[in-house]
Amino acid sequence: MPCTVEVSHRFESLHAHVRFDNGAVVQPGDEVLVHGAPIEAPWGKVIVEHRTATITRATWLERQWTRLTGDLDFMELCEFSFSEEMRA
């Protein structure tokens, strides 16, 4: 399906987003493969490209498993913090 890929490598925002041009929605457990070469934005730039993507839908069981274990994976991320505090 057609999609728009936006890759930003700026001080204000470092991100990569995929929007499906037909309004498709990705559910928990689904896999998305964006076709084409990797997009590497140089520092200070935002690159927007139109690509084709394939969405592989998860089965009911895979979707439930992702919902169940996703909360646990999120808690692992909560163990890390980022601060400007310097330590000697």
Backbone torsions as a table, in degrees:
resi	resn	phi	psi	omega
1	MET	NA	150.0	-179.0
2	PRO	-71.4	143.4	179.4
3	CYS	-147.5	164.5	176.0
4	THR	-116.3	127.6	-179.8
5	VAL	-110.2	129.6	177.6
6	GLU	-122.0	123.3	178.6
7	VAL	-120.7	122.2	-179.6
8	SER	-116.3	134.3	178.1
9	HIS	-133.1	63.2	-178.3
10	ARG	-120.4	163.8	177.6
11	PHE	-60.2	-40.8	-177.1
12	GLU	-71.5	-28.3	-174.8
13	SER	-158.1	125.9	174.6
14	LEU	-118.2	104.2	-175.7
15	HIS	-155.3	165.0	170.9
16	ALA	-138.6	122.4	-178.1
17	HIS	-125.2	145.8	173.9
18	VAL	-121.5	126.3	175.0
19	ARG	-117.9	129.9	178.9
20	PHE	-83.0	125.0	-173.8
21	ASP	-68.0	-19.7	179.5
22	ASN	-96.7	5.2	177.3
23	GLY	84.7	9.9	179.9
24	ALA	-59.8	148.9	-179.1
25	VAL	-119.3	135.8	178.1
26	VAL	-93.1	131.2	-179.6
27	GLN	-102.8	164.8	177.7
28	PRO	-55.2	132.2	179.0
29	GLY	92.9	-18.0	178.2
30	ASP	-68.1	152.8	177.2
31	GLU	-117.9	139.0	-179.9
32	VAL	-120.3	130.1	175.8
33	LEU	-120.3	114.9	177.0
34	VAL	-92.4	124.6	-175.5
35	HIS	-83.4	147.8	177.3
36	GLY	117.0	174.6	-179.7
37	ALA	-70.3	152.7	177.2
38	PRO	-58.4	145.9	178.1
39	ILE	-99.8	122.4	179.1
40	GLU	-120.0	106.7	179.8
41	ALA	-84.8	130.4	175.6
42	PRO	-70.5	161.8	-178.2
43	TRP	-54.6	132.1	176.9
44	GLY	87.2	2.9	-175.5
45	LYS	-116.1	156.3	171.3
46	VAL	-123.6	127.6	179.5
47	ILE	-114.1	130.9	177.3
48	VAL	-121.3	125.2	179.2
49	GLU	-132.5	148.9	174.4
50	HIS	-97.3	125.8	-176.4
51	ARG	-132.2	-178.4	173.2
52	THR	-116.0	139.0	-179.9
53	ALA	-128.8	154.8	174.9
54	THR	-118.5	127.3	176.1
55	ILE	-104.6	123.5	174.6
56	THR	-103.2	113.8	-176.0
57	ARG	-75.4	139.4	177.4
58	ALA	-76.1	152.5	173.3
59	THR	-75.3	169.5	179.5
60	TRP	-57.6	-44.1	-178.5
61	LEU	-65.4	-43.6	177.8
62	GLU	-61.8	-39.9	179.4
63	ARG	-63.1	-44.3	179.5
64	GLN	-65.4	-41.9	179.5
65	TRP	-62.1	-41.9	179.2
66	THR	-63.8	-42.2	178.4
67	ARG	-64.1	-40.6	-178.4
68	LEU	-67.7	-48.7	-175.6
69	THR	-84.4	-19.1	-179.7
70	GLY	-61.1	-38.4	178.8
71	ASP	-64.4	-36.9	179.5
72	LEU	-69.2	-40.6	178.0
73	ASP	-63.6	-37.9	178.9
74	PHE	-62.4	-38.1	-179.5
75	MET	-63.7	-30.5	175.9
76	GLU	-63.3	-37.7	178.9
77	LEU	-66.5	-30.4	-178.1
78	CYS	-68.5	-14.4	-179.5
79	GLU	-75.0	-14.5	-178.3
80	PHE	-103.4	147.2	175.3
81	SER	-138.3	154.9	178.8
82	PHE	-121.5	128.2	179.5
83	SER	-143.3	164.1	178.6
84	GLU	-91.1	2.0	-177.3
85	GLU	-68.2	128.0	-180.0
86	MET	-99.6	141.5	178.9
87	ARG	-120.3	139.2	-179.2
88	ALA	-89.6	NA	NA
